[in-house]
Amino acid sequence: MVSILPPSGQTPTPAPAAKSITGVVRKREVTDSDEAEPHASSKRQKVVFDPEVNVRIMEEWEKSPEIIREEVRRGLERHTSAIDSGYDQIQEIFSVDPREDGAPSTSTIKNYILALISNVSLLGKTCAGLVQSVLDSNWLGRDDAFVALYVRFLGNLSSAQPGYTGAVLKMLVTNLSNTQGATGRLPNLPIVRRPQYFSRTHMALRFLLQLIPSASGALSPILAATFPHPSDTKKAHVDYVKNLIRMLEYAPELRSNVLSLITERLVKIDVQIQIELEDLEEEAGEDVIHGASQHVDDRKGDIVSDTDESEIDSVSSEDDMDEEAKRIQEVRSNIAKMDAILDMLFTFYEPCFSKTRTNDSNKVFDLLLAHLTTIILPTYRSRHTQFLLFHFAQTSSQLVERFTGLCVTTARDDKRPTIVRQTSTAYLASFIARGAHVESHVVRDVFAHIGVLLERIRFEQESTCRGPDLRRHGLYYSLSQALLYIFCFRWRDLLASPEDYVEEDDPATFDGEELTWSPGVKEILIRSIYSKFNPLKVCSPSIANEFARVANHLRFIYVYPLLETNKRLRLSQFLGYGHSSSAYNQPSRETALSARRDESQYQLDTYFPFDPYSLPISKRWIEGDYLEWKGVPGLHDPEADVDSEMEADEQRGDLVGDGGTETDGSD
């Protein structure tokens, strides 16, 4: 046995004071010697604080980063076992409105963000609610350090949990348009202005796209889904489009999709304006355009400020406004949206077409041509969007030829829908007629191309033609109207030697003078006008009458007898020979014109896409590109010309034979 007694001669060591169950040391017994010791003071000493020390009262929510990290880890782990108390507390941290009393401070939320970064691997699908609360939290209005940490969290989350990448991108894109003023006004923090939180959003998007290049593929549909609704304010549209264009600086791979998206939505607004203007009375429609111009700043050409527009929008919602006034106000609002967006697009594209960036101009123009064929041409009655092509096509002769070549090719393509071919013809004619930088040889070439196509159709279909019928021969009449329109505007360029022609505003300029025309010009028009198709009856009366006036004055052709005969001709009698009423080549959509029940519903609309540009701000880009109507010297008063028709009748023998038949240019 082992002895536990101390060795002889040694005094046992006193045992230490016993501890209680709670771990508190029991007081030892007081001895006489202890009582004899004097005490320094029978009162508690006074505590004095050093004024140099920064004393801070700990708030209820504030905890050390270590405690928060452990709290988050436990909460996430237990959440997988359906123990949600800790998980719910973490979610509550990010759900509290920062403007409420007792809301967690920025430093506290920052510590929770750090804890989530440390435990990002635990944020699986079961934590979608927490992740959404973090994404919905107010981070744009906080300090720069918090924003940097939050962006870091977004990157870690998207990398470790790719399933959340779409939600992260959607949150960021939403911030590009739907940011409210209160976002940048948080208690005890500096005010963050709109440009700054837009910049912060772009910083986050740039970081994510660099970290995860594949995210750009998921971004395009989100951009489309987040685009402001047509009924949203001009401010929302301008902010969003401006931010989309800014995004292209760090995401050039999105250029095609982003610009196509902007063009598509712009065309919808454009068409909606035209529909609303058609529904308004003519005088009211003019007031709308003039009213939009009144909101332009004369000093800088800027549209009204956001404050002014909010006042305008509030006026439009007043209950005491009648329906007509509300509709007019809505149209003005849409005009302001379209004008601002077009101005931004002109500004964006302009540097690409400088003379030192030929390669860029070709690539960008390819994109614009793609927008024309896929978005603009198939859309009925776009009015202003196409002026992007009108302007930039005229920056070089090469681009002029590319634009006209595309229109000619589309018009000749039998595989394309007839309405698209007709619309392409209208674009071609309008561009040639109105383009100030379109050279004479281009005018003659395009006129010849249209004439060849017209002759081909006449040769193929005239034998079965029973009379003028727009719905069976719509393309033929569109081509004929294109030639008439081009002739009225560019007859000088159709002369055999247009460079020798000197403009003289003298009524006697053409008296007794025969003009020499380019080969085929006169022959093509005569064969078309006096064919069974009778295009002067189907083409727009305003264009047919103007052509008659100009052609008669220039001693080109005399068609007034045919116009008089056409007045007694009813188009309804030729409808639908060999075709059902539904097999038409015109769009089935009812317009203000097609809804009429007189002969005009069987005639072509006066639709030329490059008619005068009426938007007050962006029209500055068209100045110098647009050819205004220029009358024929000596031809000013239409009534006077009509009165002189009988006098000219004696001289028309060399132009048109008896009975309105052709004397030259016959088959």
Secondary structure, DSSP 8 states (H G I E B T S, - for coil): ----S--TT---------B-TTS-B------HHHHHS--S-SS-------TTS------SS---HHHHHHHHHHHHHHHTTT--HHHHHHHHHHHS-TTSTT---HHHHHHHHHHHHHTGGG--GGGHHHHHHHHHS--TTS-HHHHHHHHHHHHHHHHH-GGGHHHHHHHHHHTTT---GGGG--TTS----HHHHHHHHHHHHHHHHHH-TTHHHHHHHHHHHHS--TTS-HHHHHHHHHHHHHHTTT-GGGHHHHHHHHHHHHHHHHHHHHHHHHHS-HHHHHHHHHHHHHTB-TTT--B--HHHHHHHHHHHT-TTS-HHHHHHHHHHHHHHHHHHHHHHHHHHHGGGGSTT-HHHHHHHHHHHHHHIIIIITTSTT--STTHHHHHHHTTSHHHHHHHHHHHHHHHH-TTS-HHHHHHHHHHHHHHHHHBTT--HHHHHHHHHHHHHHHHHHHHHHGGG--S--TTTSHHHHHHHHHHHHHHHHHGGGGBSSGGG------TTTTTT----B-TTHHHHHHHHHTSTT-HHHHS-HHHHHHHHHHHHHTTS---HHHHHHHHT--GGGGTTTTS-TT--SS--S--TTTT--SGGGGS-----TTS----TTGGGGTTTTB------TT---HHHHHHTHHHHHTTGGGTS-GGG--SSS--
